Amino acid sequence: MSTVMLRCERTGREESLAAGLAVALSDVDVMATAPGGYAAVPATDRDTEFVNGLAEREGIAFIACPADRAPDTYRLAEVSRRLAAVRLGVIRRSLDLAVEHLSGRESGGEPLVRKQMITATIADVMAEVEMLRAYATSQSDPAALAELHTRLDEVGWEVTTLFGAAGYIADHPARALYVSAIVASVWIDREGVTP
């Protein structure tokens, strides 16, 4: 895994989705690289084109990009890999919080984290994280990268369910998993791509 991707994942895990996205886009011409009419970026003093309440709480803004351009596909593939690393970090942070949450809740006099189905889900998520990390470093094909982000959406959902009803509250840390999927939907060119 490249040094930048390692920094992206570490920042996503230790800081936030927005901070990880800032690392992922640090040397990218956003306006020339975004595949669609908008780009998801860390919120700054830029003019925001539209607002998403959840994304705003995570420090993410959406800016308009020129319509008459052809994105740099090489650069876009690099952004896709870096964004995958950020999302892996966010998943790992969220999983850590879910384990902490489940360790403090009991059923039948035993912490939920010790229940077989929950332990299996945690193990499956960790195995998937390791597999997706390896996959992210080895891919440049747009269809493979689109599939990678689709799988990250699914793994994020699995982690969200570990929080129970708390995972559906807008001011809960699991919000970062939802917003990471929104960010990916803006940055990942899935149009015409069949996995």
C-alpha positions in Angstrom: 0.0 0.0 0.0 1.4 3.4 -0.9 2.4 5.9 1.7 -0.4 8.3 0.7 -3.0 5.5 1.0 -1.6 4.5 4.4 -2.0 8.2 5.5 -5.5 8.3 4.0 -6.6 5.2 6.0 -4.9 6.3 9.2 -6.4 9.8 9.0 -9.8 8.4 8.3 -9.5 6.1 11.3 -7.8 8.5 13.8 -9.4 11.8 12.8 -12.4 11.9 10.5 -13.8 11.3 7.1 -13.3 15.0 6.1 -9.6 14.9 7.3 -9.0 11.7 5.3 -10.7 13.2 2.2 -8.4 16.2 2.6 -5.4 13.9 2.5 -6.8 12.0 -0.5 -7.4 15.2 -2.5 -4.3 17.1 -1.3 -2.5 17.0 -4.7 -5.6 16.7 -6.9 -7.1 19.3 -9.1 -10.6 18.7 -8.0 -12.3 20.6 -10.8 -10.4 18.7 -13.5 -10.7 15.2 -11.8 -14.3 14.9 -10.5 -16.3 12.6 -12.8 -19.6 14.5 -12.6 -21.1 17.9 -12.1 -20.2 18.0 -8.4 -17.3 17.1 -6.2 -17.4 16.2 -2.5 -14.6 18.0 -0.7 -13.8 18.9 2.9 -15.8 21.9 4.0 -13.7 25.1 3.8 -14.5 28.7 2.9 -15.4 27.5 -0.7 -18.8 28.3 -2.0 -20.9 25.3 -1.4 -23.2 24.4 -4.3 -25.6 22.2 -2.3 -25.9 21.1 1.3 -26.6 17.6 2.7 -27.3 17.8 6.4 -25.5 14.6 7.3 -22.5 15.5 5.1 -22.4 19.0 6.6 -22.1 17.5 10.1 -19.2 15.4 8.9 -17.4 18.5 7.5 -18.1 17.6 3.8 -19.3 20.1 1.2 -20.3 19.8 -2.4 -19.0 22.1 -5.1 -20.0 22.5 -8.7 -17.6 21.4 -11.4 -17.5 22.6 -15.0 -19.6 20.5 -17.3 -17.4 20.9 -20.4 -14.4 18.8 -19.4 -13.1 15.3 -19.7 -11.9 14.0 -16.3 -8.3 12.6 -16.1 -9.1 8.9 -15.8 -5.7 8.1 -14.4 -6.1 10.7 -11.6 -9.6 9.6 -11.0 -8.5 6.0 -10.4 -5.9 7.3 -7.9 -8.6 9.3 -6.1 -10.8 6.2 -6.0 -8.1 4.1 -4.4 -7.3 6.8 -1.9 -11.0 7.3 -1.1 -11.2 3.6 -0.5 -8.4 3.8 2.0 -10.1 6.7 3.8 -13.4 4.7 3.9 -11.5 1.7 5.3 -10.2 3.9 8.1 -13.7 5.2 8.8 -15.0 1.6 8.9 -12.3 0.5 11.3 -13.0 3.5 13.6 -16.7 2.7 13.5 -16.1 -0.9 14.2 -13.9 0.0 17.2 -16.8 2.2 18.5 -19.3 -0.7 17.8 -17.2 -3.1 19.8 -17.0 -0.6 22.7 -20.8 -0.1 22.5 -21.5 -3.9 22.4 -19.0 -4.5 25.3 -21.1 -2.2 27.5 -24.5 -3.8 26.7 -25.6 -7.2 28.1 -28.0 -9.9 27.3 -28.5 -12.9 29.6 -25.8 -11.5 31.9 -23.2 -11.5 29.2 -21.8 -8.6 27.1 -23.3 -8.6 23.6 -19.9 -8.5 22.1 -19.4 -12.2 23.2 -22.5 -13.4 21.4 -21.6 -15.8 18.6 -23.4 -13.9 15.8 -21.9 -10.6 16.8 -18.4 -12.1 17.1 -18.9 -13.6 13.7 -20.0 -10.3 12.2 -17.0 -8.5 13.6 -14.7 -11.2 12.3 -16.3 -11.1 8.9 -16.0 -7.3 8.7 -12.3 -7.4 9.7 -11.6 -10.1 7.1 -13.4 -8.0 4.5 -11.4 -4.9 5.5 -8.2 -6.8 4.9 -9.3 -8.2 1.6 -10.6 -4.8 0.4 -7.4 -3.1 1.4 -5.4 -5.5 -0.8 -7.9 -5.1 -3.6 -7.7 -1.3 -3.4 -4.0 -1.3 -3.9 -4.1 -3.6 -6.9 -6.9 -2.1 -9.0 -7.0 0.7 -11.6 -9.9 -0.6 -13.8 -13.0 1.6 -13.4 -15.3 -1.4 -13.1 -13.2 -3.0 -10.4 -13.0 0.3 -8.5 -16.7 0.8 -8.7 -17.2 -2.7 -7.3 -14.7 -2.0 -4.5 -16.8 1.0 -3.4 -20.0 -0.9 -3.7 -18.5 -3.5 -1.3 -17.4 -0.7 1.0 -21.0 0.5 1.1 -22.1 -2.9 2.1 -19.4 -3.4 4.8 -20.3 0.1 6.2 -23.9 -1.0 6.5 -22.9 -4.2 8.3 -21.0 -2.1 10.9 -23.9 0.3 11.2 -26.2 -2.5 12.2 -23.9 -3.4 15.1 -25.0 -0.2 16.8 -28.7 -1.2 16.8 -31.1 1.7 16.7 -28.4 4.1 17.7 -26.8 3.6 14.3 -29.7 5.4 12.6 -29.5 8.6 14.6 -28.0 11.6 12.7 -25.8 12.7 15.6 -24.3 9.3 16.1 -20.7 8.6 15.0 -22.1 5.9 12.5 -23.1 8.9 10.5 -19.6 8.9 9.0 -20.4 5.6 7.3 -23.5 7.0 5.6 -21.6 10.1 4.5 -18.7 8.1 3.2 -21.1 6.3 0.8 -22.5 9.7 -0.3 -18.9 10.9 -1.0 -18.2 7.8 -3.0 -21.3 8.2 -5.0 -20.0 11.6 -6.1 -16.4 10.6 -6.8 -16.8 7.1 -8.2 -17.8 7.0 -11.9 -20.3 4.1 -12.0 -22.0 5.3 -15.2 -21.7 2.7 -17.9 -19.5 0.5 -15.6 -20.7 -3.0 -15.2 -18.8 -4.9 -12.5 
